[in-house]
């Protein structure tokens, strides 16, 4: 062959090799999970928005291979000699969560304090103890389970201080509009200027100007008190608390820093997936599964009696409908990161709704 023919053959071989590599990259990246698993409910499946999370991880995978050194790419390929090399590793044996640091974001599930208390204190406290407030818990049980066993276990909603070892932090996160709705119903929780404007009262009952009394409970009227205005009052609550600021802090919120922290925390559960979150906690850290850890100690107003129920549902529906217009941009980015992490861990620890419910039933 002449030199020109050799060059053509060399070029064709190079192109074929690159095409083969591209096909292998696509095949490898396409196996990435989206964060939704076969056990996901219809609502969870819909939150994947047509498997957009697959596409995000797929694109990220392709970008990594496009920019990574050759050695990194080669080490990422599944081994042909070991068919199991590409399979997820077996879940690690659960180990205790040493000195957990409780980050309680408002309206994300104060009942989670019960899980932490039983995990840390073990048999030192009765199985049926339910923790509504850590301060009250220590008033009754500090002799049996001192504060020194925790990184932080306090009432209130203090943010995550700079320098806290992130692997010790345990928290629950909630879909932003759902969290805003809960705070709106709970006396405009944490939005002090709205509470003052609406003359909200804590005693003898939680009520604000324009509320409707239904079945002995005060309910917000969205035509009088705007739920979107409330949501905007605390629009960066989760971001703020993850970056060392109070929930209602004003000014620019560091969304990128908050998102980066989500995967580094010791435990992240989802309020909307409460039971699975508790099962995930036990899968990761062990400890007995107790009935007290699945109790909702602060349920919202969901039903009323007779004609009041129709009024309650109408007011609640109006408020939720209005909240759909709130973009919650920064908060949704943090929540999406938490959702991705949560379903990856559920899959890794091989938890199903059925196996989780079996643990609850046996408690």
C-alpha positions in Angstrom: 0.0 0.0 0.0 1.1 3.6 -0.6 1.5 6.0 2.3 -1.9 7.7 1.4 -3.7 4.4 1.6 -2.1 3.6 5.0 -3.3 7.0 6.2 -6.8 6.3 5.1 -6.8 2.9 6.9 -5.4 4.5 10.0 -8.0 7.2 10.0 -10.9 4.7 9.5 -9.5 2.6 12.4 -9.4 5.7 14.6 -12.9 6.7 13.8 -14.2 3.1 14.4 -12.5 3.0 17.8 -14.0 6.4 18.8 -17.4 5.3 17.6 -17.1 2.1 19.7 -16.1 4.2 22.7 -19.0 6.5 22.2 -21.5 3.6 22.1 -20.0 2.1 25.3 -20.2 5.5 27.0 -23.9 5.9 26.0 -24.6 2.3 27.2 -22.9 2.9 30.6 -24.4 6.3 31.2 -27.9 5.1 30.2 -27.8 2.7 33.1 -27.8 5.6 35.6 -30.9 5.7 37.9 -33.2 8.7 37.8 -33.9 8.7 41.4 -37.2 7.0 40.9 -37.3 3.3 41.6 -39.9 0.5 40.8 -41.3 1.0 44.3 -42.1 4.7 43.6 -45.7 5.7 44.0 -47.6 7.4 41.2 -46.9 10.8 42.7 -43.2 10.1 43.1 -43.0 8.8 39.5 -44.6 12.0 38.3 -42.1 14.0 40.1 -39.4 12.5 37.9 -41.1 14.6 35.1 -40.7 12.0 32.4 -37.4 10.7 33.7 -35.7 14.1 33.3 -33.4 13.1 36.1 -32.1 10.3 33.9 -31.2 12.8 31.3 -29.5 15.1 33.8 -27.3 12.3 35.1 -26.8 10.9 31.6 -25.6 14.3 30.4 -23.4 14.7 33.4 -21.9 11.3 32.8 -21.1 12.1 29.2 -19.5 15.3 30.2 -17.3 13.5 32.8 -16.1 11.1 30.1 -15.5 13.8 27.6 -13.3 15.8 30.0 -11.8 13.0 32.2 -8.2 11.8 31.8 -7.8 8.5 29.9 -6.9 6.6 33.1 -10.1 7.8 34.7 -12.2 6.7 31.7 -10.6 3.3 31.6 -11.1 2.7 35.3 -14.8 3.4 34.9 -15.5 0.7 32.4 -17.1 -2.5 33.6 -14.6 -5.3 33.8 -15.2 -8.0 31.2 -13.5 -10.5 33.5 -15.8 -9.7 36.4 -19.5 -9.5 35.4 -20.4 -8.2 38.8 -18.0 -5.3 38.7 -20.7 -3.0 37.3 -23.4 -4.0 39.8 -24.1 -1.8 42.8 -22.2 -2.8 46.0 -24.1 -4.7 48.6 -25.5 -2.4 51.3 -23.1 -1.9 54.2 -24.1 -3.3 57.6 -25.9 -0.6 59.6 -23.8 1.2 62.2 -24.9 3.7 64.9 -25.2 7.4 64.1 -22.8 8.9 66.6 -23.8 12.2 68.2 -26.3 13.3 65.5 -26.7 17.0 64.9 -30.4 17.7 64.5 -31.2 20.3 61.9 -34.9 21.1 62.2 -36.2 23.1 59.2 -39.6 24.5 59.9 -42.7 22.5 58.9 -40.6 19.5 57.8 -41.6 17.1 60.5 -40.8 17.8 64.2 -41.7 14.1 64.9 -38.3 13.1 63.5 -36.9 14.2 66.9 -38.5 11.0 68.3 -36.4 8.9 65.8 -33.2 10.5 66.9 -34.0 10.3 70.6 -34.7 6.5 70.5 -31.6 5.9 68.3 -29.3 7.7 70.6 -30.8 6.8 74.0 -31.8 3.2 73.2 -33.1 1.3 76.2 -32.4 4.2 78.5 -35.9 5.6 77.7 -39.2 3.8 77.4 -40.1 2.6 73.8 -43.4 4.6 73.8 -41.7 8.0 74.4 -42.7 10.5 71.7 -40.6 13.7 71.5 -42.6 16.8 70.6 -40.0 19.2 71.8 -36.3 18.3 72.7 -36.5 20.8 75.6 -39.4 18.9 77.2 -37.7 15.6 76.5 -34.6 16.6 78.4 -36.7 18.0 81.2 -38.0 14.4 81.7 -35.1 12.2 80.6 -31.8 14.1 80.7 -30.6 11.9 83.6 -31.1 8.8 81.5 -29.9 10.3 78.2 -27.8 13.5 78.6 -27.4 16.2 75.9 -23.8 15.3 75.6 -24.9 12.2 73.6 -26.0 14.5 70.7 -24.2 16.9 68.5 -27.2 19.1 68.8 -30.7 18.3 69.9 -32.7 21.5 70.7 -36.1 23.0 70.3 -36.6 25.7 67.8 -35.2 26.2 64.3 -31.6 27.2 64.6 -29.6 27.0 61.3 -26.6 24.9 60.5 -23.5 26.7 61.8 -20.4 27.0 59.7 -17.9 24.3 60.6 -20.4 21.7 61.6 -19.2 18.2 60.5 -21.8 17.6 57.8 -21.7 13.8 58.2 -23.2 14.2 61.6 -26.2 16.3 60.4 -29.6 14.7 60.3 -32.6 16.5 58.8 -35.9 16.1 57.0 -36.8 18.2 53.9 -40.2 18.9 52.4 -41.5 19.9 49.0 -41.4 23.8 49.1 -45.0 24.5 48.3 -46.2 21.9 50.7 -43.9 23.3 53.4 -45.2 26.8 52.6 -48.8 25.6 52.9 -48.2 24.0 56.3 -46.6 27.2 57.6 -49.5 29.3 56.1 -52.0 27.1 57.9 -50.0 27.3 61.2 -50.6 30.9 62.0 -48.3 32.3 59.2 -45.4 30.5 60.9 -42.1 32.5 61.1 -43.4 35.4 58.9 -43.5 38.0 61.7 -44.6 41.1 59.8 -47.5 39.2 58.2 -48.5 37.9 61.6 -48.4 41.4 63.0 -50.4 42.8 60.1 -53.0 40.1 60.4 -53.2 40.4 64.2 -52.4 36.7 64.6 -53.0 35.5 68.1 -51.4 32.5 69.8 -53.6 32.4 72.9 -56.3 31.4 73.7 -56.3 29.9 70.2 -54.2 30.3 67.0 -56.1 32.8 64.8 -55.5 35.6 62.4 -57.8 38.4 61.1 -60.1 37.0 58.4 -59.9 33.4 59.5 -62.9 31.1 59.4 -63.7 29.0 62.4 -64.5 25.4 61.3 -65.1 22.6 63.7 -63.3 24.5 66.5 -60.2 25.3 64.4 -59.2 28.5 62.7 -58.6 28.3 59.0 -56.9 30.9 56.7 -59.1 32.5 54.0 -56.8 33.0 51.0 -59.0 35.8 49.7 -58.0 37.7 52.9 -54.5 36.4 53.6 -52.5 35.6 50.5 -50.6 32.3 50.7 -48.2 33.4 47.9 -47.3 36.5 49.9 -46.5 34.2 52.9 -44.4 31.8 50.7 -42.4 34.8 49.4 -41.8 35.9 53.0 -39.8 32.7 53.6 -38.9 31.9 50.1 -35.3 30.8 50.9 -35.9 29.1 54.2 -34.2 25.8 53.5 -31.4 27.4 51.6 -30.8 29.8 54.4 -30.8 27.2 57.1 -28.3 25.0 55.3 -26.0 27.9 54.9 -25.9 29.2 58.4 -28.8 31.8 58.2 -32.1 32.0 59.9 -35.1 30.7 58.0 -36.5 34.2 57.4 -33.2 35.9 56.6 -33.3 38.4 53.7 -30.7 39.1 51.1 -29.0 36.9 48.5 -29.3 33.2 49.3 -26.4 30.9 48.4 -28.3 28.2 46.6 -25.2 26.5 45.1 -23.7 26.0 48.6 -26.9 24.6 49.9 -27.2 22.1 47.0 -23.6 21.0 47.5 -24.3 20.2 51.1 -27.3 17.9 50.5 -25.2 14.9 49.5 -22.7 15.4 52.4 -25.2 15.4 55.3 -25.4 12.3 57.5 -29.1 11.7 56.8 -31.7 13.3 54.6 -35.3 12.2 54.8 -38.4 13.4 52.9 -41.5 14.5 54.8 -43.8 13.3 52.0 -42.1 9.8 52.3 -42.2 9.6 56.1 -42.4 5.9 56.6 -39.8 5.1 53.9 -37.5 7.8 55.5 -37.8 6.1 58.9 -37.0 2.7 57.3 -34.0 4.2 55.5 -32.7 5.6 58.7 -32.8 2.2 60.4 -31.3 0.6 57.3 -28.4 3.0 57.5 -27.9 3.2 61.3 -29.6 0.2 62.8 -31.6 0.2 66.0 -35.1 -1.3 66.8 -38.1 -0.1 64.8 -40.6 1.4 67.2 -44.2 2.3 66.6 -43.6 5.7 68.3 -41.3 6.8 65.5 -44.1 6.7 62.9 -46.5 8.9 64.8 -47.4 12.3 63.5 -47.4 14.5 66.6 -48.6 17.7 64.9 -51.2 16.8 62.2 -52.6 19.7 60.2 -56.3 20.4 59.6 -57.3 17.9 56.9 -61.0 17.2 57.7 -63.9 18.7 59.5 -67.4 17.5 60.4 -70.5 18.0 58.3 -70.8 21.2 56.2 -67.6 22.5 57.8 -65.7 19.9 55.8 -66.8 21.2 52.5 -65.8 24.8 53.5 -62.4 23.5 54.8 -61.7 21.7 51.5 -62.7 24.7 49.5 -60.4 27.1 51.4 -57.5 24.6 51.4 -58.0 24.0 47.6 -58.0 27.7 46.9 -54.8 28.3 48.9 -53.0 25.4 47.2 -54.1 26.6 43.8 -52.6 30.0 44.5 -49.3 28.5 45.7 -48.8 26.8 42.3 -47.9 30.2 40.9 -45.0 30.5 43.3 -41.8 29.3 41.5 -39.8 28.5 44.6 -36.7 28.4 42.3 -33.9 28.1 44.9 -35.8 25.9 47.3 -36.8 23.5 44.5 -33.2 23.0 43.5 -32.3 22.0 47.0 -35.4 19.7 47.3 -34.6 18.1 43.9 -31.1 17.3 45.1 -32.6 15.7 48.3 -35.1 13.7 46.2 -32.3 12.4 44.0 -30.2 11.4 47.0 -33.2 9.8 48.8 -34.2 7.5 46.0 -30.6 6.5 45.3 -30.3 5.4 48.9 -33.6 3.6 49.0 -32.4 1.6 46.0 -29.0 1.0 47.5 -30.4 -0.3 50.7 -33.0 -2.4 48.8 -36.0 -1.0 50.7 -39.4 -1.5 49.2 -42.8 -0.1 50.4 -43.8 -3.7 51.3 -40.7 -4.4 53.3 -41.0 -1.1 55.1 -44.6 -1.6 55.9 -43.8 -5.0 57.3 -41.4 -3.4 59.8 -44.0 -0.9 60.8 -46.6 -3.6 61.3 -44.2 -5.7 63.4 -43.3 -2.8 65.7 
